[in-house]
Amino acid sequence: MTITTRQTLKFVLAMVALIAIAQAANAKTDRLQLSDRTLMKDARLAFEKKDYKKALSLYEEVPQASDYWAEALEERAWSHLHLKEHDRALALVKTLQAPPMNAEIGGEPYLLTTLIHLRLCNYNELFKTMKRFKSDIQPRHTAMKELAKTGETEETQKMINRSLDAKAMTRVTAGGDLTKLPRLFYRDAKIQEAFQAMLKPGASDRFPRIIALRMKALAERDAKETEDILRKLHLVEVESVSRIYAVQHLADAKKAPEKIKRDAETLVFPDDDGDIWLDELDSYHVNAKGCPGAVQTPSLAKGQKP
């Protein structure tokens, strides 16, 4: 089959058009990511100034397709907590802890969940969250400690190979190994710079080593963050047990008073049970069931949005 000059020209033009489309798409993605970074920066600034409502309005503009969406959800939840909107905060952390979102989160959403339940005196759900933290995060923590030794594991190598085939390093090329890789590694500037250099013909062998060193540093960071969260969870656990014990101890210590014998030689004072005497005021005990002003067992309907 003979290929004419016209056919060759059409093919070249088609390839140029495809490249132009791809470049335009990449440029658009870069602009969107830049816009998302700006939104996150502005939202965090508002959060630091304790303008939580403004922070929420900015966080809510981050689209679901963004690499910053999980972070935006987490920080929205913290904003709702400061506004005492516990039901909305719980809705967001439940989203974060659901598959596949939980593959990319650290321990902080679990800490936030326990703090909400502590405020609500919902100790049953609090201890369930702690148990889930151990089962969800422990495998990732183990993987990070292993990766922190050298910066190279079977999972990192598979991810790099997939990325080279796709000519892009993203959460998608991490595949099922995402839970055994550092959080948001694909947003690390040094990793991306070294990876782009690896795509060029005749690239130096030092670039894979740069990626390994960065992976090691990110794994060390993740492992330390998990250990810090675990220490904070222990404090929440101690506070919860202390509160439960105080309530139980108060109930056990309460005894029925001995019935006063009434006869002609005994003066019962005051005779009316409705009277209040000043010397009794420091002997009153109040045992509130649950936390005042809070919902005892908050729930979120499936599919309901905050």
Disulfide bonds with the S-S distance in Angstrom:
Cys121-Cys291 1.84
